[in-house]
Amino acid sequence: MDEIIERLDNLQRLIESQGIYTKEVLNFNEACQYLELSQSHLYKLTSAGSIPHYKPNGKKLYFKRSELES
């Protein structure tokens, strides 16, 4: 039973990660996963203006997947 639950958890994580590759706008955590960067490194890139990002309400960071690819 534990093996089945573990496999289901792995499938769920895989399905969730696949959504990152189809979404156009990514939140901060999704961008970290997509770019395979740590949170601290991505924060450094955004604060230095080295990576395009958006803060529509002045709090949360968002990224366009197409801009991250280029």
Buried (B, 14 or more C-beta within 10 A) or exposed (E): EEEEEEEEEEEEEEEEEEEBEEEEEBEBEBBBEBBEBEEEEBBEBBEEEEBEBEEEEEEEBBBBBEEBEE
